[in-house]
Amino acid sequence: MKITNVRARVFEWKGHTVPPQPHFCSNAMDLLWDKGDSMGTFRFHGWTVVEVETDDGLVGIGNVALAPRIAKAIIDQYLAPLVLGHDPFDYEYLWQRMYRSTHAWGRKGVAMAAISAIDIALWDLMGKATGRPVFKLLGGRTKEKIPCYASKLYRTDLGEMQAEAQRYLDQGFTSMKMRFGYGPKDGPEGMRKNLDSVAAVREVIGPDVDLMLECYMGWNLEYAKRMLPKLEKFEPRWLEEPVLADDIDGYAELNRLTAIPISGGEHEFTSHGFRQLLDKRAVSVIQYDTNRVGGITAAHKINALAEVYGVPVIPHAGQMHNYHLTMSTLASPMSEYFPVHEVEVGNELFYYIFEGDPTPENGFIDLDEHKPGLGLSLSQRYLDQFNIVE
């Protein structure tokens, strides 16, 4: 079996988007006092789909959400020539070839995400070639079903947040994640509003439902140190990305400060980056995303590393490439799931491009052992809502 073609296309959404809200989610841009929708910088308006074809007619599908047009250019100009003519089962060699040849400029960020897309497609190919789902190639079934948490609850009106939390309870979820809307620039009043939102959600879900708190790099070290003692009474399962991803020492300091576990890794790359986080005890929960971190090949290594350190892995954003890794390792106790209310031009866009992702039932998802590869296909339902860049 040889790779004969690599095709990268960008699917850019042109349909309805949710209008910006003043305090939708705290994020790394907030400290700059930017006016307008600061979260807009982080919403995806497109997605790159990679199809890797072989000489026997099989097609593996990969994907990347970060900077899709740039990712496509990297794939077309640099990465595709490195894998053409090779056996997809030589995935480690191909990963190293892509990683080492782009090392001067591609160790982190969009170049690594582009590598991830091709690597995911290679694993999809291997599953299809063997007639097995990807998780069976990685380690098999380690849990009957995958527990997942509902990940939404952006900062809106408190009554709306409470109603949303109740819907997740009614759907059978026993854990959920909410976003903060305020950060350092909002002063003591913003701190109080953050605490009020946590209290409002906790009032609805009670003490026996896990509640995760998301900062999305919208705080700084000083602000986080002031907030952590105030949050302890709510017993959150973790506090996510309180500071910028590069501030590893800041993560480590916060992780030592209280009993609230600090989580991160959504913006970290390769096993080398996660070794630094683990060596410094900077996070108590790892949250890589397979289509950023270096693909399934890199994520599988991170899982093994995390298991040795005793740190759980709960990948960012759910989605099929993450579910297969979660199913195949004891290092991953659960998965994230984005409930799709309407397209917000972000992680939810995945569900409008692909078909095959499982829907949670009573807070659990399962993977079909009879679907080879990742079990994904391109959806035809919403094609007219996209501009497709070939």
Residue, then its C-alpha position, 0 to 999 in steps of 0.5 A: m500500500k502506497i500513498t498516492n495523493v494528499r488533498a487539503r480543502v478549507f471549509e469556510w462557514k458562510g451561514h448564521t453565527v451567534p452575535p458577539q456578547p459583551h462577556f461571552c468568555s474570558n480569554a487571552m485578549d481581555l488584558l489588552w483592553d480591546k474593544g468589541d468581541s475579544m473572543g472573536t480572535f479565537r473562534f474558528h470560521g473554517w476547518t481544513v479537511v485532509e484526505v490521504e489516498t492510497d493506490d488501492g483506493l482507500v481514503g483516510i480523513g484528517n482535520v485541522a481547525l487552527a488557521p485553516r488557510i495557512a494549514k492548507a498551504i503548509i500541507d500542500q507545499y511542505l508536508a504532502p511531498l514528504v508522505l507521497g509514495h510511502d506506506p501509511f503503516d510507517y506512521e512513526y517514520l512519516w511523523q518524524r519526517m514531517y516533524r524534523s523537516t519543519h523543525a526550524w519553524g514548525r515545532k508548535g502552533v499551526a505547523m504542528a496542527a497541519i502535521s496532526a491532520i495528516d497523521i490522523a488521516l494515516w490512522d484512519l487509513m490504517g483502520k480502514a485497511t485492517g477493517r478495525p476501528v482506530f481505538k482497536l489499533l491503539g490498545g482496544r477497549t479499556k472502558e465499557k463506555i466513555p463518560c463525557y461532560a457537557s461543555k458550554l455554559y458561556r457567561t450570559d444572564l445567570g437565569e439562562m445559565q441555570a436553565e442550561a445547566q438544568r437541561y444537561l442534568d435532564q439529559g443525564f450528564t453528571s458533570m459540566k463545564m462553565r466559562f468565566g466572563y470577567g478578568p483582571k481588567d474588571g476589578p473586584e466587581g468582576m471577581r464578584k460576578n465570576l463568583d456569582s455565576v459559579a454559585a448560580v450554576r452550583e445551586v442548580i446542579g447541587p454538590d454531587v455533580d462535577l463542575m469545571l471552570e474555564c478561564y481560557m487564558g483570560w487571567n494573570l497569575e496575580y488575579a488567579k492567586r486572588m480568585l483561587p481561595k474564593l473558588e474553593k468552597f464550590e469544589p470545582r473539579w478543575l480550573e482550566e487555563p488560568v494563565l497564558a500557555d507559555d507561563i509554565d512556572g505560573y501554572a506550577e505555582l497555582n497548582r501548588l497553591t490550593a486543592i483545586p486542580i489546575s488543568g491545561g494543555e489545549h495550547e501545548f504541542t508534542s510529548h516534549g511540551f507535555r514532559q515539561l508540564l509534567d516534570k514541573r507538576a504544572v498541571s493536574v489534568i492534561q487537555y491536549d487536542t489530537n488535531r493540534v498536538g501532533g496527531i494520534t501518534a503524538a497523543h498516544k505517546i503523551n497518554a503513556l507519559a501521563e499514565v506514568y506521572g499519574v496525571p489524567v488526560i481529558p482531551h479538548a473538544g471531544q470529537m472522534h479523533n479524541y474519543h478513540l484515544t480516550m477509549s484506548t487508555l486508562a490514562s483518560p477517564m472521560s471526554e469533553y462534549f460540546p452540545v450543539h445548540e446552533v453554530e457558533v463558528g468554533n468547535e461546533l463547526f466540526y459537527y457540520i462538516f463530518e458525520g459519524d460522531p456519537t451522540p451522548e446518551n445519559g452522559f456516555i458515548d460509545l464507539d462502534e466496533h464495526k466501523p473501521g478507521l475513525g468512523l467519520s465521513l464528510s457530511q453532505r447536509y450543509l455543503d451549501q453553507f460553506n465556501i470550499v477552498e481547493 
